[in-house]
Amino acid sequence: MTQSIVIENLKCGGCANTIKKGVSSVDGITEVNVDVEASEVTFTSENDVLEAVKIKLSKLGYPAVGDKNSTLHKAKSFVSCATGKMSS
């Protein structure tokens, strides 16, 4: 099953690296792709894990469009971005 989420705060490849690593850690995920320009995360899973992925993305600082995008989310996304740049 392939699903997509459009997210907030996605700025660069560093962010994308962090998102790929984080979403890949959700049980059942078999593939993750991040489109930086469209701010879209697409993932393939064995079951419907959409809510678990949304929670994981929010914890990383990348809430789904339409969900609350607080100052804390924005701060977390900056840290996630920097971490992703260092690990690429």
C-alpha positions as CSV (number, residue, x, y, z in Angstrom):
1,M,0.0,0.0,0.0
2,T,1.5,3.4,-1.0
3,Q,0.4,6.6,0.7
4,S,1.5,10.2,0.7
5,I,1.5,13.1,3.2
6,V,2.2,16.7,2.4
7,I,4.2,18.2,5.3
8,E,5.3,21.6,6.7
9,N,8.9,22.8,7.3
10,L,10.6,20.7,4.7
11,K,13.5,22.8,3.4
12,C,16.3,20.7,2.0
13,G,18.1,17.3,1.4
14,G,19.2,17.3,5.1
15,C,15.5,17.4,6.1
16,A,14.8,14.6,3.6
17,N,17.5,12.4,5.0
18,T,16.1,12.7,8.5
19,I,12.6,12.1,7.3
20,K,13.6,9.0,5.4
21,K,15.4,7.6,8.4
22,G,12.6,8.4,10.8
23,V,9.7,7.1,8.6
24,S,11.7,4.0,7.7
25,S,11.8,3.1,11.5
26,V,7.9,2.8,11.6
27,D,6.9,-0.9,11.7
28,G,5.8,-2.2,8.3
29,I,7.4,0.6,6.1
30,T,9.2,-0.9,3.1
31,E,10.0,2.2,1.1
32,V,10.2,6.0,1.7
33,N,10.6,8.8,-0.9
34,V,10.7,12.5,-0.1
35,D,10.0,15.2,-2.7
36,V,11.6,18.3,-1.3
37,E,10.0,20.7,-3.8
38,A,6.5,19.4,-3.3
39,S,7.0,18.9,0.5
40,E,5.6,15.4,0.1
41,V,6.5,12.2,1.8
42,T,5.5,9.0,0.0
43,F,5.8,5.6,1.7
44,T,5.0,2.0,1.0
45,S,3.9,-0.3,3.8
46,E,2.3,-3.6,4.4
47,N,-0.6,-2.1,6.4
48,D,-2.3,1.2,6.9
49,V,0.3,3.1,9.0
50,L,-0.7,6.6,8.1
51,E,-1.4,7.8,11.6
52,A,1.9,6.3,12.9
53,V,3.8,8.1,10.1
54,K,2.0,11.4,10.9
55,I,3.0,11.1,14.6
56,K,6.6,10.3,13.7
57,L,6.8,13.2,11.3
58,S,5.3,15.6,13.8
59,K,7.9,14.4,16.5
60,L,10.7,15.2,14.0
61,G,9.3,18.7,13.4
62,Y,7.4,18.0,10.1
63,P,3.6,18.0,10.8
64,A,1.2,17.3,8.0
65,V,-0.3,20.3,6.2
66,G,-3.5,21.2,8.1
67,D,-2.1,19.9,11.5
68,K,-0.8,22.4,14.0
69,N,2.7,23.8,13.0
70,S,3.9,25.2,16.3
71,T,7.2,27.1,17.1
72,L,8.4,23.8,18.7
73,H,7.8,21.9,15.4
74,K,9.7,24.6,13.5
75,A,12.6,24.4,16.0
76,K,12.7,20.6,15.8
77,S,12.8,20.7,12.0
78,F,15.9,22.9,12.2
79,V,17.6,20.4,14.4
80,S,16.4,17.5,12.2
81,C,17.7,19.4,9.1
82,A,21.1,19.9,10.6
83,T,21.3,16.3,11.7
84,G,20.3,15.1,8.3
85,K,23.0,17.2,6.6
86,M,25.7,15.7,8.9
87,S,24.6,12.1,8.2
88,S,24.4,12.5,4.4
